[in-house]
Structures are given as C-alpha cells and as structure tokens.
Amino acid sequence: LICRELCSFVDMRIAVIGCGLTGAFTALLLHRTLPRACVTVWEKSRNAGRVFTDRSNDRAVDMGAQYITQTAECSETHERLYSDLLEQGVLMPFSGVIEGEKSVRGSTNFVAPEGMDSIVKHCITESGCSVLYSTPLEKVSWEHNDGCKLLSLVSENGYVAAYEALIITIPVPQIFLLDGLSPLL
C-alpha cells in the first residue's frame, strides 16, 4: 500500500511486516534501491520470523527452512544478492540430494553454514533498517496529517507509528487476521 506518488519514494517512511527471509530480503533491496528511505521491519516474534536456528550443543540446526533455491527465472534479477551472500560466506552451494525435491532445470540450491537465520541477520544488518521485534501488528488504518495521507499501524502491545508505504511479507492467513486492512486493499 502506497500513500505517495512513486517519484517521491526517496525520503519515504516504509514499514515491512514480517522479518523472515522475504522481509529481510525486501529491507535489503529497499536500501539498495532507495538508500534515503527510512525502513522499519515489524516482527511479531523475538527473532527472525519463521526462520529459527537452534545453536545448542555447539551446532547450528535449522528448525524451519533448511535451504533456499535460486530459480532460473530469478537468476538474473537477483544475481547481485546471491553473489554478495556467497562472497561473504553467508550462503554456499548445496550439491547433495534433497529427498522429494522436484528438480527444476537451471535452479541452484544453497545452504547457510551458520544457519538460515544468519541470512536474515545479514540482510537486516546490511540494510541498516530498524527492526521492532515482539511487535505483532494488529490494526492498519488511514490517517490524515497536515494534508498528507498516511498509514497508521498499531501493534497488539499499543505501539503506534505512521508510514507512507506498507509491504506485507507475512503468510496470507496472518494477513486476514489484521484489523482494518480489507478496506485498504
């Protein structure tokens, strides 16, 4: 949802809902595309979305996603992102067999040696955005401020903030639980 014309994105306040892989990648891509935009990520849990790495017993064990796939369709547009993650050791190619995987020609699988949540942490750090952990979004509404139309976000714990753009990366069933969103779509 966007409150301003596309040409005025430069200094825009943007909220990204969800700090999983998609939210973290979105924050990083926003930083690269709109370096002066103020990006804030809202996350309902106390860590990286649906990506959780257990580090007990001196090992990293991923409890959610265990690999990511770069498809041929996205290879060109996301080449810089994957190259950066590979160069910095955040990702490494996975050449093993994934049971039940339907192999797609031109796709490449990657794993994160330090755990999948290290991808999220890396992207968030590189983006320079703010992250509001333990801040579950409850309500979205329009507000008018000095003639400017803004999106007002309210968390379950009472935190309120206004933004000019909203990007939602949480699962669809969670989107349907948000109060006030339907009339905005």
Protein Blocks (a to p, Z undefined) as FASTA:
>chain_A
ZZbdfklmmmpccddehjafklmmmmmmmmmmmmmbccddddfblbehjbccdfehhiac
dfbdfbdcddfklmmmmmmmmmmmmmnomaccdfbdcehiacdehiacdddfkojklmmm
mmmmmnopacdehiacfbdcdddeehiacdddddfkopacddfbdcdfbdfklmmmpghk
lmmZZ
